[in-house]
Amino acid sequence: MRIVCGLDVHKDSVFVCILSENGDKFESKYGVLTPELEELHQLLVNHGVKEVTMESTSIYWHPIWRILEDIEELKLVNPYFIKQLPGRKSDVRDAAWIAECTMKDLIRGSFVPAPLVQRMRQYNRRIFDLNKEKVYKLTKLDAVLQRCNIRISNYVSSTDSKSYKEVVRLLSEGVTDAILLADTIHGRTVNRVGKDVIIASLTGVVSEVDIDLIRQYREEIELDDRHLQECQEKLTAICKKEFPKEFENLQTIPGVKERSATSIYGA
């Protein structure tokens, strides 16, 4: 006999409806702490449930999915799609409606990648987030320098370049002498715009507060860089272990290097 289950997922609770082919129905409510979710898993096993459908509510479905992963057929469904199905009565609980739609094969599950790919996606998305944070902090850092009338960002290639970083490092250590700062600028930049212009662009009005803020932003950016490297190393290690040949072949494509290759697998 076919037995299905509908789960209505909320932030602090999960409503459960187990429905059998002969019309028998069991309804309950569980918390979302791990021991409670394990009780839910045992309940499904005891009732012989082979099919479970749940709504993809924010991120709250993730831990439930992990605990119920060994269920024979696990479906994740967009809540909007469930609510648009014809025939739903306003007084029907969501869990019961999900179970009923599952029993009548009205629901098609969304794609959920394998656990390995999910882990890779987490690293990949973290890298994207860190890059966004780093760009934001570099912009804020340059705003502090501009406030001090240090205009070196007008002449170097980027605010993430080696010359700019060296200037920031010295400023964060309290060095404000323009000639000393100018010595850190790459020779090509000096030759292109002239030594006098570089020294003038590094002659600023720097207060103690500015030095503190520059140091703080520099430390935050360096932390972002360390986390970026760590995430990339983890992602690369997974690719080399799980897809060694494919990972190597991807990098033979012109323009595709390690970062791009890992991003493809973690997309």
C-alpha angles and dihedrals in degrees: 000000000000115000122183136179134212121203123199103199123207133168095263104015146036121213113210131201120179113193127187128202092251091057100260111147133195121187130186144149128234136187122240101240114116096251089051092049090049088054088052090051091052090049091056091048092049091051092048094241113177100171126051126177124189136175119252094238110178108290094320093097093062100080091041090052091050093052094045095042094115093060108117096239118018119177132191116201135187108249091221091059092051093051092050095056110114120247099039113143118216093233095054114106114240094240091052091047091050090050092048093049090048091051090051092047092239094132128078115194123235120244113273114184123229117275091256092055090046090056091048090050091054091055092043094050090046089055091052091049093048092050090052091048091048093051090049092050092047088054091050091047092052089049088059090051092047089052087057088049091245101145102178091124087071090067109031122079095250143340087255095056124117094248093051092048091052092051090050091048093053093045091050088054091053099259108140102157106124094212092054090046091049091057089068094058116104114258094237091057091048092049092047099052103017134254094262093055091049092050091047091050090052095047103100145152103252123181130195090255091054091052091051093050092046090052092049094049091046091053091048092050092048089051090052089051092052092049091047091053092047093051092046092050091050092048092048091049091054092049093048091049100042103029106020099153096037091047091052093047092051090059091057089070110099110258095015112111133161097291094047092046094051090045090056092053093043096046 
